[in-house]
Amino acid sequence: MRRRILSTSFLILLVALPLLPPLFGAQPTAPAVVSGGPVVPAEYDLNATDPLITYEPYTPDTPDGNSSLLDVVVEEVIARDHGVCQDGDLLLHKFGIYFDENSSIVFEDDLQYIDGTGWAALNYSLFPSNLNYSVYKVRCRFEYNASGDIWTETTGWSTSFDYQHYLTIGDPDFTYIGDTSDTIDVWVEYIASTVWGTLNQVSNNTIGFEEADAPTNVTEFHFVLQYNITSTYWEVHELNISTLIPNESYRIVVSANYSIRLPQQYGTSAKSDAFTFKGPYIRIARPIISYIGRDVQTLNITVSWVWHSIFGNLTDTDVSIQNFSIYLLGDVTPAVNTTLNWNGVGSYWFVENLNISYYIEQGSLSIGEYYRVSTFFHSIGASNRTAVNATSLFSESFLIDRDPPNVTLSVTNPYPASDTDFVEVTGELTDDALIHTAICSYLDPIQSIWINLTMRGSRSKLANYTTTIPPFPEQELVQYRIYVNDTQDAWYTSTIFSYTVADRPPAISFVSFLPANPTDENTVTMNATVIDGSGVSSVQLYYSFDGINFLSPLEMVHIGDSIYQAVIPSYPLRMPNYQFESAYFYINATDTLDNTGRTTTFAYIIQGSLIGLDPALSLLLLSAVALVVVVFIVLFKIYERY
């Protein structure tokens, strides 16, 4: 027996051994070893350091151009089989100058070997014949003969240098008398070159007048500044600027260039203060208008005075043009253009009783649009000179309006309205002019009086205006009408609109019952709130204990504050206290106009009241009895054996 147990244990151990590693987790795996090393760069054949440069403009003793000095140094060139390369070691030793923008070569020249310095070009003169002013950079190229094998090396780029000389120009100042003159005096303190210093002659100079609000619009005057040797500044007297635009604001800009050999040197000054070019000008009184609309449709225009900056007040013999124009508001093209009349006694220009209807019929003017008036004058005495402000300011605007407003539609919301609804009244209003005020007037059917309500809306030619009428009892007829006027104070009264308050069934709410958890011994008291505008005639409670057969209704009693009450009798059978049943009920309500309202069907739970064993306790007793029986049988078997 013992052998059988030992063999069985050994067999179980053998079966379990393969399962041990998973029990203690997987064992780590050693990482793979990849042999290798850093890449060894190939040996060079010829190597050179990048060029170092210095650059500066200079003034030669006898200047024949805008020249500059350049130093180029390559400190070391090394051949693999030779070492540092000196004089005679290289087949090629050049430096090149390239455009920085596109790296294209401009020209190249030789480098020379200098002990202690390297391969270099020192104090190398740059002339405009070689370069145009721009941004440049340097690169060097070398060649070496290694037993018939030509080794070539090109260095990296040097830093960039700017081959450009500059002129600096002092800020221009000016004197301008605009009311009586079309000329200006301008002076500039200095024009200086970065190479030659202060200049007393330049090959070209320009005065520009740029518009203050549009700097790209420039009017230029060439070859105008002269050098004043005594005062050592540049100036021009009485420069005629009548070509400028009258009443525009300008700033003065001065430019100049200078060169003995190209490229030319250019410079632009800072801007002067702004000034307004006036020239001789005309001022015109703002037109005064009066518009008579509706049936007459006439316009009156008056211009009180016209004044010239040189000749003073102008009369009819002093002007060659005296026009007025009518413009659509916001438009720059005149819709009507004709002449004004002169009043010799009052010394003013005018038009009286201008027939607007004619221009409406011709299609020049439109009903319902806003227009404004401006006037234009030209002086005979100033006809050969630019006259500014010859156009007046605009007059006040006027609106062409022939008809009063209208109410094209009226709606109520909600529709139909109940006796608890505040009714929103909306009227769609139209007019040639702008709607100014809208009033809704309704007849109170209880008090038999008209009550006015101000309506809300926007001032436009087509707008919806709204207001709210309070609730009224069921089946009442509510009448209302809308009054509206426009900005021309023309009133309109609509026809009488009406709506009838709807007749609706009673509203049943707040249904409740007590007690909250009834037993089969309890009666249940039901409460409900019932409201109706015309009055409640009866409220009935229907109930059932099976959800199918509803018993004769119970009349619910009014106990105050719109609350009605009835009592459902107790459940007809007695049940153990761990048993449950349901009771079902709904409520009908009828108003004095025979409209009936009904709730949905409600339910509540009824619990039994008979005393009975608890199921858990009953199970415990049965278990105890079974245990006693088992013990008894065991003792009996022992007794029989012994």
Buried (B, 14 or more C-beta within 10 A) or exposed (E): EEEEEEEEEEEEEEEEEEEEEEEEEEEEEEEEEEEEEEEEEEEEBBBBBBBBBEBEBEEEEEEEBBBBBBBBBBEEBBBEEBEEBBEEBBEBBBBBBBBEEEEEEBEBEEBEBBEEEBBBBBEBEBEBEEBEBEEBBBBBBBBBEEEEEEBEBEBEEBEEBEBBBBBBBBBBBBEBEBEEBBBBBBBBBBBBBBBBEEBEEBEBBBBBBBBBEEEEEBBEBEEBBEBEEEEEBBBBEEBEBEEBBBBBEBBBBBBBBBBEEEBBBBBBBEBBEEBBBBBBBBBBBBBBBEBEBEEEBBBBBBBBEBBBBBBEEBEBEBBEBBBBBBBBEEEEEBBBEEEBEBEEEEBBBBBEEBEBBEBBEEEBBEBBBBBBBBBBBBBEBBEEBBBBBBBBEBBEBBBBBBBBBEBEEBBBEEEEBBBEBEBBBBBBBBBBBBBBBBBBBBBBBEEEEEEEBEBEBEEEBEBBBBBBBEBBEBEBEBBBBBBBBBBBEBEBEBEEBEBEBBBBBBBBEEBEBEEEEBBBEBEBBBBBBBBBBBEBBBBBBBBBBEEEEBEEBBEBEEEEEBBBBBBBEBBEEEBEBEBEBEBBBBBBBBBBBEBEBBBEBBEBEBBBBEEEEEEEEEEEEEEEEEEEEEEEEEEEEEEEEE
